[in-house]
Amino acid sequence: MGGAPPRHACRGGDASVSGTLSARGWRPSLRRWLDGYAYRVALDPLWFVAAAAVSLGLAWVTVAAHLARIARERPVRALRYE
């Protein structure tokens, strides 16, 4: 069951994750790639805010429904499996 640890593609040094994902590295190449398209779409930041609000609302509803179901449960039944 022993053996050598698994090898990872990104171990740090020259090809570190922070260096690869830095804005200085990917943003200019992304801009050049996007400049090749004929049509441009302007994205309003309101769409991102709305998506975040819907996601948070769905999470709150899910947690509230789960908590309501747990609150209705009889304590003896829940403690039986402890």
PyMOL commands that place a pseudoatom at each C-alpha (Angstrom):
pseudoatom trace, name=CA, resn=MET, resi=1, chain=A, elem=C, hetatm=0, pos=[0.000, 0.000, 0.000]
pseudoatom trace, name=CA, resn=GLY, resi=2, chain=A, elem=C, hetatm=0, pos=[3.024, 2.314, 0.145]
pseudoatom trace, name=CA, resn=GLY, resi=3, chain=A, elem=C, hetatm=0, pos=[4.898, 3.669, -2.774]
pseudoatom trace, name=CA, resn=ALA, resi=4, chain=A, elem=C, hetatm=0, pos=[5.727, 7.027, -4.189]
pseudoatom trace, name=CA, resn=PRO, resi=5, chain=A, elem=C, hetatm=0, pos=[3.337, 9.946, -3.760]
pseudoatom trace, name=CA, resn=PRO, resi=6, chain=A, elem=C, hetatm=0, pos=[1.221, 10.853, -6.788]
pseudoatom trace, name=CA, resn=ARG, resi=7, chain=A, elem=C, hetatm=0, pos=[2.775, 13.231, -9.286]
pseudoatom trace, name=CA, resn=HIS, resi=8, chain=A, elem=C, hetatm=0, pos=[0.981, 16.506, -9.885]
pseudoatom trace, name=CA, resn=ALA, resi=9, chain=A, elem=C, hetatm=0, pos=[1.143, 18.638, -12.992]
pseudoatom trace, name=CA, resn=CYS, resi=10, chain=A, elem=C, hetatm=0, pos=[1.566, 21.837, -10.999]
pseudoatom trace, name=CA, resn=ARG, resi=11, chain=A, elem=C, hetatm=0, pos=[4.146, 21.624, -8.207]
pseudoatom trace, name=CA, resn=GLY, resi=12, chain=A, elem=C, hetatm=0, pos=[5.120, 25.246, -7.771]
pseudoatom trace, name=CA, resn=GLY, resi=13, chain=A, elem=C, hetatm=0, pos=[8.207, 27.061, -8.933]
pseudoatom trace, name=CA, resn=ASP, resi=14, chain=A, elem=C, hetatm=0, pos=[8.012, 28.430, -12.472]
pseudoatom trace, name=CA, resn=ALA, resi=15, chain=A, elem=C, hetatm=0, pos=[4.629, 26.858, -13.241]
pseudoatom trace, name=CA, resn=SER, resi=16, chain=A, elem=C, hetatm=0, pos=[2.860, 27.726, -10.003]
pseudoatom trace, name=CA, resn=VAL, resi=17, chain=A, elem=C, hetatm=0, pos=[-0.885, 28.110, -9.886]
pseudoatom trace, name=CA, resn=SER, resi=18, chain=A, elem=C, hetatm=0, pos=[-0.674, 31.705, -8.720]
pseudoatom trace, name=CA, resn=GLY, resi=19, chain=A, elem=C, hetatm=0, pos=[1.658, 32.566, -11.591]
pseudoatom trace, name=CA, resn=THR, resi=20, chain=A, elem=C, hetatm=0, pos=[-0.536, 30.825, -14.128]
pseudoatom trace, name=CA, resn=LEU, resi=21, chain=A, elem=C, hetatm=0, pos=[-3.750, 32.409, -12.913]
pseudoatom trace, name=CA, resn=SER, resi=22, chain=A, elem=C, hetatm=0, pos=[-2.405, 35.897, -12.350]
pseudoatom trace, name=CA, resn=ALA, resi=23, chain=A, elem=C, hetatm=0, pos=[-4.126, 38.701, -14.239]
pseudoatom trace, name=CA, resn=ARG, resi=24, chain=A, elem=C, hetatm=0, pos=[-0.848, 39.646, -15.880]
pseudoatom trace, name=CA, resn=GLY, resi=25, chain=A, elem=C, hetatm=0, pos=[-0.624, 36.195, -17.458]
pseudoatom trace, name=CA, resn=TRP, resi=26, chain=A, elem=C, hetatm=0, pos=[-4.076, 35.322, -18.774]
pseudoatom trace, name=CA, resn=ARG, resi=27, chain=A, elem=C, hetatm=0, pos=[-5.784, 38.649, -19.352]
pseudoatom trace, name=CA, resn=PRO, resi=28, chain=A, elem=C, hetatm=0, pos=[-3.802, 39.879, -22.420]
pseudoatom trace, name=CA, resn=SER, resi=29, chain=A, elem=C, hetatm=0, pos=[-4.069, 36.506, -24.165]
pseudoatom trace, name=CA, resn=LEU, resi=30, chain=A, elem=C, hetatm=0, pos=[-7.787, 36.360, -23.431]
pseudoatom trace, name=CA, resn=ARG, resi=31, chain=A, elem=C, hetatm=0, pos=[-8.222, 39.886, -24.818]
pseudoatom trace, name=CA, resn=ARG, resi=32, chain=A, elem=C, hetatm=0, pos=[-6.408, 38.928, -28.056]
pseudoatom trace, name=CA, resn=TRP, resi=33, chain=A, elem=C, hetatm=0, pos=[-8.560, 35.828, -28.400]
pseudoatom trace, name=CA, resn=LEU, resi=34, chain=A, elem=C, hetatm=0, pos=[-11.794, 37.768, -27.853]
pseudoatom trace, name=CA, resn=ASP, resi=35, chain=A, elem=C, hetatm=0, pos=[-10.746, 40.506, -30.308]
pseudoatom trace, name=CA, resn=GLY, resi=36, chain=A, elem=C, hetatm=0, pos=[-10.982, 37.934, -33.089]
pseudoatom trace, name=CA, resn=TYR, resi=37, chain=A, elem=C, hetatm=0, pos=[-14.774, 37.736, -32.799]
pseudoatom trace, name=CA, resn=ALA, resi=38, chain=A, elem=C, hetatm=0, pos=[-16.972, 39.962, -34.992]
pseudoatom trace, name=CA, resn=TYR, resi=39, chain=A, elem=C, hetatm=0, pos=[-19.775, 40.501, -32.456]
pseudoatom trace, name=CA, resn=ARG, resi=40, chain=A, elem=C, hetatm=0, pos=[-19.432, 41.855, -28.948]
pseudoatom trace, name=CA, resn=VAL, resi=41, chain=A, elem=C, hetatm=0, pos=[-21.881, 41.512, -26.081]
pseudoatom trace, name=CA, resn=ALA, resi=42, chain=A, elem=C, hetatm=0, pos=[-21.935, 44.043, -23.267]
pseudoatom trace, name=CA, resn=LEU, resi=43, chain=A, elem=C, hetatm=0, pos=[-22.606, 42.372, -19.935]
pseudoatom trace, name=CA, resn=ASP, resi=44, chain=A, elem=C, hetatm=0, pos=[-24.321, 44.456, -17.304]
pseudoatom trace, name=CA, resn=PRO, resi=45, chain=A, elem=C, hetatm=0, pos=[-23.039, 43.752, -13.758]
pseudoatom trace, name=CA, resn=LEU, resi=46, chain=A, elem=C, hetatm=0, pos=[-26.672, 43.576, -12.648]
pseudoatom trace, name=CA, resn=TRP, resi=47, chain=A, elem=C, hetatm=0, pos=[-26.928, 40.102, -14.234]
pseudoatom trace, name=CA, resn=PHE, resi=48, chain=A, elem=C, hetatm=0, pos=[-24.167, 38.824, -11.959]
pseudoatom trace, name=CA, resn=VAL, resi=49, chain=A, elem=C, hetatm=0, pos=[-25.782, 40.414, -8.905]
pseudoatom trace, name=CA, resn=ALA, resi=50, chain=A, elem=C, hetatm=0, pos=[-29.135, 38.874, -9.848]
pseudoatom trace, name=CA, resn=ALA, resi=51, chain=A, elem=C, hetatm=0, pos=[-27.549, 35.436, -10.334]
pseudoatom trace, name=CA, resn=ALA, resi=52, chain=A, elem=C, hetatm=0, pos=[-25.865, 35.674, -6.929]
pseudoatom trace, name=CA, resn=ALA, resi=53, chain=A, elem=C, hetatm=0, pos=[-29.137, 36.740, -5.299]
pseudoatom trace, name=CA, resn=VAL, resi=54, chain=A, elem=C, hetatm=0, pos=[-31.047, 33.852, -6.870]
pseudoatom trace, name=CA, resn=SER, resi=55, chain=A, elem=C, hetatm=0, pos=[-28.344, 31.396, -5.776]
pseudoatom trace, name=CA, resn=LEU, resi=56, chain=A, elem=C, hetatm=0, pos=[-28.363, 32.693, -2.208]
pseudoatom trace, name=CA, resn=GLY, resi=57, chain=A, elem=C, hetatm=0, pos=[-32.167, 32.676, -2.128]
pseudoatom trace, name=CA, resn=LEU, resi=58, chain=A, elem=C, hetatm=0, pos=[-32.281, 29.073, -3.315]
pseudoatom trace, name=CA, resn=ALA, resi=59, chain=A, elem=C, hetatm=0, pos=[-29.708, 28.090, -0.697]
pseudoatom trace, name=CA, resn=TRP, resi=60, chain=A, elem=C, hetatm=0, pos=[-31.713, 29.810, 2.065]
pseudoatom trace, name=CA, resn=VAL, resi=61, chain=A, elem=C, hetatm=0, pos=[-34.947, 28.085, 0.974]
pseudoatom trace, name=CA, resn=THR, resi=62, chain=A, elem=C, hetatm=0, pos=[-33.197, 24.706, 0.888]
pseudoatom trace, name=CA, resn=VAL, resi=63, chain=A, elem=C, hetatm=0, pos=[-31.699, 25.134, 4.349]
pseudoatom trace, name=CA, resn=ALA, resi=64, chain=A, elem=C, hetatm=0, pos=[-34.981, 26.484, 5.764]
pseudoatom trace, name=CA, resn=ALA, resi=65, chain=A, elem=C, hetatm=0, pos=[-36.925, 23.514, 4.393]
pseudoatom trace, name=CA, resn=HIS, resi=66, chain=A, elem=C, hetatm=0, pos=[-34.414, 21.090, 5.860]
pseudoatom trace, name=CA, resn=LEU, resi=67, chain=A, elem=C, hetatm=0, pos=[-34.504, 22.831, 9.245]
pseudoatom trace, name=CA, resn=ALA, resi=68, chain=A, elem=C, hetatm=0, pos=[-38.317, 22.849, 9.243]
pseudoatom trace, name=CA, resn=ARG, resi=69, chain=A, elem=C, hetatm=0, pos=[-38.343, 19.112, 8.564]
pseudoatom trace, name=CA, resn=ILE, resi=70, chain=A, elem=C, hetatm=0, pos=[-35.859, 18.507, 11.395]
pseudoatom trace, name=CA, resn=ALA, resi=71, chain=A, elem=C, hetatm=0, pos=[-37.841, 20.710, 13.788]
pseudoatom trace, name=CA, resn=ARG, resi=72, chain=A, elem=C, hetatm=0, pos=[-40.994, 18.647, 13.184]
pseudoatom trace, name=CA, resn=GLU, resi=73, chain=A, elem=C, hetatm=0, pos=[-39.133, 15.405, 13.917]
pseudoatom trace, name=CA, resn=ARG, resi=74, chain=A, elem=C, hetatm=0, pos=[-39.649, 13.807, 17.305]
pseudoatom trace, name=CA, resn=PRO, resi=75, chain=A, elem=C, hetatm=0, pos=[-36.472, 14.075, 19.444]
pseudoatom trace, name=CA, resn=VAL, resi=76, chain=A, elem=C, hetatm=0, pos=[-36.744, 10.463, 20.645]
pseudoatom trace, name=CA, resn=ARG, resi=77, chain=A, elem=C, hetatm=0, pos=[-36.664, 9.207, 17.083]
pseudoatom trace, name=CA, resn=ALA, resi=78, chain=A, elem=C, hetatm=0, pos=[-33.563, 11.263, 16.302]
pseudoatom trace, name=CA, resn=LEU, resi=79, chain=A, elem=C, hetatm=0, pos=[-31.742, 10.160, 19.471]
pseudoatom trace, name=CA, resn=ARG, resi=80, chain=A, elem=C, hetatm=0, pos=[-32.479, 6.499, 18.788]
pseudoatom trace, name=CA, resn=TYR, resi=81, chain=A, elem=C, hetatm=0, pos=[-29.673, 6.403, 16.222]
pseudoatom trace, name=CA, resn=GLU, resi=82, chain=A, elem=C, hetatm=0, pos=[-27.079, 8.279, 18.340]
for i in range(1, 82): cmd.bond("trace and resi %d" % i, "trace and resi %d" % (i + 1))
show_as sticks, trace
zoom trace
